[in-house]
Amino acid sequence: MKAFLIKKEIIATETLALQFEAENPIEFQAGQYGIFELIAPPFTEEGKPNKRVLSFASSPKESPLFTIATRKSPSAYKRSLAILEKGQAIELGRIGGNFLLPTNTDRPLVLIAGGMGITPFISMLKTIIDIKRPYQIKLFYSNHSRKTAAFYDELVLYENSLPNFQYIPVLNERFSSSILKKYVPDILTPTYMLVGPPPMMDTVLPLLITEGIPQSDIITEKFSG
Protein backbone atom coordinates (compact mmCIF):
# COMPACT_ATOMS: atom_id res chain seq x y z
CA MET A 1 0.00 0.00 0.00
CA LYS A 2 1.30 3.45 -0.87
CA ALA A 3 1.56 6.24 1.70
CA PHE A 4 2.30 9.87 0.89
CA LEU A 5 4.46 12.26 2.91
CA ILE A 6 2.45 15.17 4.27
CA LYS A 7 4.78 16.56 6.94
CA LYS A 8 8.44 16.32 7.95
CA GLU A 9 10.06 17.98 10.97
CA ILE A 10 13.27 17.93 12.98
CA ILE A 11 12.50 16.68 16.50
CA ALA A 12 16.08 16.39 17.85
CA THR A 13 19.64 16.61 16.61
CA GLU A 14 19.88 14.65 13.35
CA THR A 15 16.42 13.21 14.01
CA LEU A 16 13.31 13.42 11.84
CA ALA A 17 9.63 12.70 12.34
CA LEU A 18 7.73 12.02 9.13
CA GLN A 19 3.94 11.95 8.87
CA PHE A 20 2.30 10.06 6.02
CA GLU A 21 -1.19 9.47 4.77
CA ALA A 22 -1.88 5.95 3.54
CA GLU A 23 -4.08 5.52 0.50
CA ASN A 24 -6.34 3.26 2.59
CA PRO A 25 -6.97 2.97 6.34
CA ILE A 26 -4.34 0.90 8.14
CA GLU A 27 -4.63 -1.28 11.23
CA PHE A 28 -1.90 -1.65 13.84
CA GLN A 29 -1.54 -1.75 17.60
CA ALA A 30 0.47 0.70 19.68
CA GLY A 31 4.03 -0.56 19.87
CA GLN A 32 4.01 -2.32 16.51
CA TYR A 33 6.21 -1.68 13.48
CA GLY A 34 5.81 -1.56 9.74
CA ILE A 35 8.10 -2.37 6.83
CA PHE A 36 8.67 0.81 4.84
CA GLU A 37 10.07 0.59 1.31
CA LEU A 38 11.37 3.56 -0.67
CA ILE A 39 10.19 3.88 -4.25
CA ALA A 40 12.99 4.63 -6.75
CA PRO A 41 15.24 6.17 -4.06
CA PRO A 42 18.01 8.56 -5.16
CA PHE A 43 20.60 6.65 -3.11
CA THR A 44 21.07 2.88 -3.11
CA GLU A 45 23.61 0.40 -1.80
CA GLU A 46 24.48 -2.77 -3.65
CA GLY A 47 23.13 -5.82 -1.92
CA LYS A 48 20.97 -3.86 0.51
CA PRO A 49 17.18 -3.55 0.14
CA ASN A 50 15.40 -0.21 -0.04
CA LYS A 51 13.26 -1.10 2.97
CA ARG A 52 13.52 -0.87 6.75
CA VAL A 53 11.55 -1.91 9.80
CA LEU A 54 10.43 1.16 11.79
CA SER A 55 8.02 1.50 14.70
CA PHE A 56 4.93 3.64 14.45
CA ALA A 57 5.05 6.83 16.54
CA SER A 58 1.35 7.60 16.32
CA SER A 59 -1.95 6.31 17.63
CA PRO A 60 -3.84 3.75 15.54
CA LYS A 61 -6.85 6.07 15.79
CA GLU A 62 -5.05 8.58 13.54
CA SER A 63 -5.29 6.19 10.56
CA PRO A 64 -4.95 6.66 7.62
CA LEU A 65 -2.38 9.13 8.97
CA PHE A 66 0.67 7.70 10.70
CA THR A 67 4.07 8.91 11.89
CA ILE A 68 7.52 7.34 11.95
CA ALA A 69 10.74 8.80 13.31
CA THR A 70 14.39 8.06 12.66
CA ARG A 71 17.92 9.26 13.19
CA LYS A 72 19.77 10.48 10.12
CA SER A 73 22.74 8.35 9.06
CA PRO A 74 25.09 7.89 6.09
CA SER A 75 23.14 4.84 4.88
CA ALA A 76 21.54 5.11 1.46
CA TYR A 77 18.11 4.42 2.93
CA LYS A 78 18.34 7.12 5.61
CA ARG A 79 19.81 9.67 3.18
CA SER A 80 16.98 9.02 0.72
CA LEU A 81 14.33 9.18 3.44
CA ALA A 82 15.71 12.46 4.76
CA ILE A 83 15.24 14.23 1.43
CA LEU A 84 11.80 12.79 0.68
CA GLU A 85 9.54 15.66 -0.36
CA LYS A 86 5.93 16.39 0.50
CA GLY A 87 3.61 14.37 -1.73
CA GLN A 88 6.17 11.68 -2.51
CA ALA A 89 5.19 8.09 -1.79
CA ILE A 90 6.67 5.13 0.03
CA GLU A 91 5.37 1.58 0.13
CA LEU A 92 3.99 0.32 3.42
CA GLY A 93 4.39 -3.44 3.70
CA ARG A 94 3.76 -5.93 6.47
CA ILE A 95 2.80 -4.67 9.92
CA GLY A 96 3.76 -6.73 12.96
CA GLY A 97 5.39 -6.97 16.36
CA ASN A 98 4.52 -8.21 19.84
CA PHE A 99 5.83 -5.25 21.87
CA LEU A 100 2.34 -4.20 22.89
CA LEU A 101 0.74 -2.07 25.58
CA PRO A 102 -0.50 -4.38 28.36
CA THR A 103 -4.26 -4.45 28.77
CA ASN A 104 -4.14 -4.53 32.60
CA THR A 105 -4.26 -0.99 33.99
CA ASP A 106 -4.18 -2.06 37.66
CA ARG A 107 -0.46 -2.77 37.64
CA PRO A 108 1.94 0.19 37.21
CA LEU A 109 4.14 0.35 34.13
CA VAL A 110 7.79 1.35 34.07
CA LEU A 111 8.92 2.19 30.53
CA ILE A 112 12.65 2.40 29.81
CA ALA A 113 13.79 3.68 26.42
CA GLY A 114 17.09 4.57 24.84
CA GLY A 115 17.58 6.67 21.71
CA MET A 116 14.99 5.97 19.04
CA GLY A 117 13.51 3.22 21.15
CA ILE A 118 11.18 5.97 22.33
CA THR A 119 8.98 5.68 19.21
CA PRO A 120 6.81 2.71 20.28
CA PHE A 121 6.27 4.41 23.64
CA ILE A 122 5.12 7.59 21.89
CA SER A 123 2.57 5.45 20.05
CA MET A 124 1.44 3.93 23.36
CA LEU A 125 1.09 7.28 25.13
CA LYS A 126 -0.92 8.74 22.26
CA THR A 127 -3.14 5.66 22.34
CA ILE A 128 -3.70 6.01 26.09
CA ILE A 129 -4.79 9.60 25.54
CA ASP A 130 -7.22 8.40 22.86
CA ILE A 131 -8.73 5.50 24.80
CA LYS A 132 -8.71 7.32 28.18
CA ARG A 133 -7.70 4.34 30.31
CA PRO A 134 -6.15 4.84 33.78
CA TYR A 135 -2.60 3.59 33.24
CA GLN A 136 0.05 4.45 35.86
CA ILE A 137 3.30 5.08 33.99
CA LYS A 138 6.84 6.18 34.71
CA LEU A 139 8.99 6.67 31.60
CA PHE A 140 12.79 6.72 31.81
CA TYR A 141 14.34 7.98 28.57
CA SER A 142 18.14 7.80 28.13
CA ASN A 143 20.03 10.09 25.77
CA HIS A 144 23.43 11.73 25.48
CA SER A 145 21.86 15.17 25.91
CA ARG A 146 18.64 17.16 25.77
CA LYS A 147 19.36 17.99 22.12
CA THR A 148 19.43 14.31 21.10
CA ALA A 149 16.23 13.38 22.96
CA ALA A 150 13.49 12.85 20.36
CA PHE A 151 9.98 14.02 21.31
CA TYR A 152 11.34 15.72 24.44
CA ASP A 153 8.92 18.66 24.39
CA GLU A 154 6.00 16.38 23.57
CA LEU A 155 6.81 14.17 26.57
CA VAL A 156 6.92 17.21 28.85
CA LEU A 157 3.44 18.15 27.63
CA TYR A 158 2.19 14.62 28.31
CA GLU A 159 3.50 14.83 31.87
CA ASN A 160 1.39 17.94 32.37
CA SER A 161 -1.74 16.60 30.71
CA LEU A 162 -1.79 12.81 31.17
CA PRO A 163 -2.90 11.62 34.62
CA ASN A 164 -0.50 9.30 36.46
CA PHE A 165 2.31 9.78 33.94
CA GLN A 166 5.83 10.81 34.97
CA TYR A 167 8.61 11.55 32.48
CA ILE A 168 12.16 11.04 33.77
CA PRO A 169 14.84 12.04 31.24
CA VAL A 170 18.20 10.36 31.88
CA LEU A 171 20.72 12.62 30.19
CA ASN A 172 24.49 12.25 29.90
CA GLU A 173 24.59 9.35 32.36
CA ARG A 174 23.88 5.64 32.39
CA PHE A 175 20.58 4.32 33.65
CA SER A 176 21.30 2.74 37.02
CA SER A 177 19.70 1.00 39.97
CA SER A 178 19.94 4.19 42.02
CA ILE A 179 18.03 6.16 39.37
CA LEU A 180 15.37 3.46 39.19
CA LYS A 181 14.90 3.26 42.98
CA LYS A 182 14.76 7.04 43.33
CA TYR A 183 11.54 7.14 41.29
CA VAL A 184 10.21 3.59 41.81
CA PRO A 185 10.51 2.77 45.53
CA ASP A 186 8.75 -0.61 45.20
CA ILE A 187 10.60 -1.99 42.20
CA LEU A 188 8.93 -5.42 42.32
CA THR A 189 5.40 -4.08 41.79
CA PRO A 190 5.43 -2.77 38.16
CA THR A 191 5.56 -4.42 34.79
CA TYR A 192 8.66 -3.24 32.91
CA MET A 193 8.92 -2.48 29.21
CA LEU A 194 12.42 -2.02 27.85
CA VAL A 195 13.39 -0.94 24.33
CA GLY A 196 16.52 0.56 22.86
CA PRO A 197 19.75 -0.17 20.99
CA PRO A 198 21.45 -3.51 21.75
CA PRO A 199 24.25 -2.05 23.94
CA MET A 200 21.67 -0.44 26.21
CA MET A 201 19.55 -3.57 26.35
CA ASP A 202 22.59 -5.67 27.22
CA THR A 203 23.23 -3.38 30.20
CA VAL A 204 19.78 -2.56 31.53
CA LEU A 205 18.14 -5.98 31.28
CA PRO A 206 20.76 -7.69 33.51
CA LEU A 207 20.52 -4.73 35.90
CA LEU A 208 16.79 -5.29 36.35
CA ILE A 209 17.24 -9.03 36.82
CA THR A 210 20.03 -8.45 39.37
CA GLU A 211 17.62 -6.28 41.34
CA GLY A 212 15.29 -9.27 41.65
CA ILE A 213 12.75 -8.33 39.02
CA PRO A 214 11.46 -11.56 37.42
CA GLN A 215 12.19 -11.81 33.72
CA SER A 216 8.51 -12.65 33.23
CA ASP A 217 7.74 -9.08 34.36
CA ILE A 218 10.05 -7.53 31.74
CA ILE A 219 8.88 -7.03 28.14
CA THR A 220 11.76 -6.23 25.78
CA GLU A 221 12.49 -5.22 22.21
CA LYS A 222 15.81 -4.34 20.61
CA PHE A 223 15.67 -1.24 18.45
CA SER A 224 18.36 0.62 16.57
CA GLY A 225 16.28 3.32 14.82
C-alpha positions as CSV (number, residue, x, y, z in Angstrom):
1,M,0.0,0.0,0.0
2,K,1.3,3.5,-0.9
3,A,1.6,6.2,1.7
4,F,2.3,9.9,0.9
5,L,4.5,12.3,2.9
6,I,2.5,15.2,4.3
7,K,4.8,16.6,6.9
8,K,8.4,16.3,8.0
9,E,10.1,18.0,11.0
10,I,13.3,17.9,13.0
11,I,12.5,16.7,16.5
12,A,16.1,16.4,17.9
13,T,19.6,16.6,16.6
14,E,19.9,14.6,13.3
15,T,16.4,13.2,14.0
16,L,13.3,13.4,11.8
17,A,9.6,12.7,12.3
18,L,7.7,12.0,9.1
19,Q,3.9,12.0,8.9
20,F,2.3,10.1,6.0
21,E,-1.2,9.5,4.8
22,A,-1.9,5.9,3.5
23,E,-4.1,5.5,0.5
24,N,-6.3,3.3,2.6
25,P,-7.0,3.0,6.3
26,I,-4.3,0.9,8.1
27,E,-4.6,-1.3,11.2
28,F,-1.9,-1.7,13.8
29,Q,-1.5,-1.7,17.6
30,A,0.5,0.7,19.7
31,G,4.0,-0.6,19.9
32,Q,4.0,-2.3,16.5
33,Y,6.2,-1.7,13.5
34,G,5.8,-1.6,9.7
35,I,8.1,-2.4,6.8
36,F,8.7,0.8,4.8
37,E,10.1,0.6,1.3
38,L,11.4,3.6,-0.7
39,I,10.2,3.9,-4.3
40,A,13.0,4.6,-6.7
41,P,15.2,6.2,-4.1
42,P,18.0,8.6,-5.2
43,F,20.6,6.6,-3.1
44,T,21.1,2.9,-3.1
45,E,23.6,0.4,-1.8
46,E,24.5,-2.8,-3.6
47,G,23.1,-5.8,-1.9
48,K,21.0,-3.9,0.5
49,P,17.2,-3.6,0.1
50,N,15.4,-0.2,0.0
51,K,13.3,-1.1,3.0
52,R,13.5,-0.9,6.7
53,V,11.5,-1.9,9.8
54,L,10.4,1.2,11.8
55,S,8.0,1.5,14.7
56,F,4.9,3.6,14.5
57,A,5.1,6.8,16.5
58,S,1.3,7.6,16.3
59,S,-1.9,6.3,17.6
60,P,-3.8,3.8,15.5
61,K,-6.9,6.1,15.8
62,E,-5.0,8.6,13.5
63,S,-5.3,6.2,10.6
64,P,-5.0,6.7,7.6
65,L,-2.4,9.1,9.0
66,F,0.7,7.7,10.7
67,T,4.1,8.9,11.9
68,I,7.5,7.3,11.9
69,A,10.7,8.8,13.3
70,T,14.4,8.1,12.7
71,R,17.9,9.3,13.2
72,K,19.8,10.5,10.1
73,S,22.7,8.3,9.1
74,P,25.1,7.9,6.1
75,S,23.1,4.8,4.9
76,A,21.5,5.1,1.5
77,Y,18.1,4.4,2.9
78,K,18.3,7.1,5.6
79,R,19.8,9.7,3.2
80,S,17.0,9.0,0.7
81,L,14.3,9.2,3.4
82,A,15.7,12.5,4.8
83,I,15.2,14.2,1.4
84,L,11.8,12.8,0.7
85,E,9.5,15.7,-0.4
86,K,5.9,16.4,0.5
87,G,3.6,14.4,-1.7
88,Q,6.2,11.7,-2.5
89,A,5.2,8.1,-1.8
90,I,6.7,5.1,0.0
91,E,5.4,1.6,0.1
92,L,4.0,0.3,3.4
93,G,4.4,-3.4,3.7
94,R,3.8,-5.9,6.5
95,I,2.8,-4.7,9.9
96,G,3.8,-6.7,13.0
97,G,5.4,-7.0,16.4
98,N,4.5,-8.2,19.8
99,F,5.8,-5.3,21.9
100,L,2.3,-4.2,22.9
101,L,0.7,-2.1,25.6
102,P,-0.5,-4.4,28.4
103,T,-4.3,-4.4,28.8
104,N,-4.1,-4.5,32.6
105,T,-4.3,-1.0,34.0
106,D,-4.2,-2.1,37.7
107,R,-0.5,-2.8,37.6
108,P,1.9,0.2,37.2
109,L,4.1,0.3,34.1
110,V,7.8,1.4,34.1
111,L,8.9,2.2,30.5
112,I,12.7,2.4,29.8
113,A,13.8,3.7,26.4
114,G,17.1,4.6,24.8
115,G,17.6,6.7,21.7
116,M,15.0,6.0,19.0
117,G,13.5,3.2,21.2
118,I,11.2,6.0,22.3
119,T,9.0,5.7,19.2
120,P,6.8,2.7,20.3
121,F,6.3,4.4,23.6
122,I,5.1,7.6,21.9
123,S,2.6,5.4,20.1
124,M,1.4,3.9,23.4
125,L,1.1,7.3,25.1
126,K,-0.9,8.7,22.3
127,T,-3.1,5.7,22.3
128,I,-3.7,6.0,26.1
129,I,-4.8,9.6,25.5
130,D,-7.2,8.4,22.9
131,I,-8.7,5.5,24.8
132,K,-8.7,7.3,28.2
133,R,-7.7,4.3,30.3
134,P,-6.1,4.8,33.8
135,Y,-2.6,3.6,33.2
136,Q,0.0,4.4,35.9
137,I,3.3,5.1,34.0
138,K,6.8,6.2,34.7
139,L,9.0,6.7,31.6
140,F,12.8,6.7,31.8
141,Y,14.3,8.0,28.6
142,S,18.1,7.8,28.1
143,N,20.0,10.1,25.8
144,H,23.4,11.7,25.5
145,S,21.9,15.2,25.9
146,R,18.6,17.2,25.8
147,K,19.4,18.0,22.1
148,T,19.4,14.3,21.1
149,A,16.2,13.4,23.0
150,A,13.5,12.8,20.4
151,F,10.0,14.0,21.3
152,Y,11.3,15.7,24.4
153,D,8.9,18.7,24.4
154,E,6.0,16.4,23.6
155,L,6.8,14.2,26.6
156,V,6.9,17.2,28.8
157,L,3.4,18.1,27.6
158,Y,2.2,14.6,28.3
159,E,3.5,14.8,31.9
160,N,1.4,17.9,32.4
161,S,-1.7,16.6,30.7
162,L,-1.8,12.8,31.2
163,P,-2.9,11.6,34.6
164,N,-0.5,9.3,36.5
165,F,2.3,9.8,33.9
166,Q,5.8,10.8,35.0
167,Y,8.6,11.5,32.5
168,I,12.2,11.0,33.8
169,P,14.8,12.0,31.2
170,V,18.2,10.4,31.9
171,L,20.7,12.6,30.2
172,N,24.5,12.2,29.9
173,E,24.6,9.3,32.4
174,R,23.9,5.6,32.4
175,F,20.6,4.3,33.6
176,S,21.3,2.7,37.0
177,S,19.7,1.0,40.0
178,S,19.9,4.2,42.0
179,I,18.0,6.2,39.4
180,L,15.4,3.5,39.2
181,K,14.9,3.3,43.0
182,K,14.8,7.0,43.3
183,Y,11.5,7.1,41.3
184,V,10.2,3.6,41.8
185,P,10.5,2.8,45.5
186,D,8.8,-0.6,45.2
187,I,10.6,-2.0,42.2
188,L,8.9,-5.4,42.3
189,T,5.4,-4.1,41.8
190,P,5.4,-2.8,38.2
191,T,5.6,-4.4,34.8
192,Y,8.7,-3.2,32.9
193,M,8.9,-2.5,29.2
194,L,12.4,-2.0,27.9
195,V,13.4,-0.9,24.3
196,G,16.5,0.6,22.9
197,P,19.7,-0.2,21.0
198,P,21.4,-3.5,21.7
199,P,24.3,-2.0,23.9
200,M,21.7,-0.4,26.2
201,M,19.5,-3.6,26.4
202,D,22.6,-5.7,27.2
203,T,23.2,-3.4,30.2
204,V,19.8,-2.6,31.5
205,L,18.1,-6.0,31.3
206,P,20.8,-7.7,33.5
207,L,20.5,-4.7,35.9
208,L,16.8,-5.3,36.4
209,I,17.2,-9.0,36.8
210,T,20.0,-8.5,39.4
211,E,17.6,-6.3,41.3
212,G,15.3,-9.3,41.7
213,I,12.7,-8.3,39.0
214,P,11.5,-11.6,37.4
215,Q,12.2,-11.8,33.7
216,S,8.5,-12.6,33.2
217,D,7.7,-9.1,34.4
218,I,10.0,-7.5,31.7
219,I,8.9,-7.0,28.1
220,T,11.8,-6.2,25.8
221,E,12.5,-5.2,22.2
222,K,15.8,-4.3,20.6
223,F,15.7,-1.2,18.5
224,S,18.4,0.6,16.6
225,G,16.3,3.3,14.8
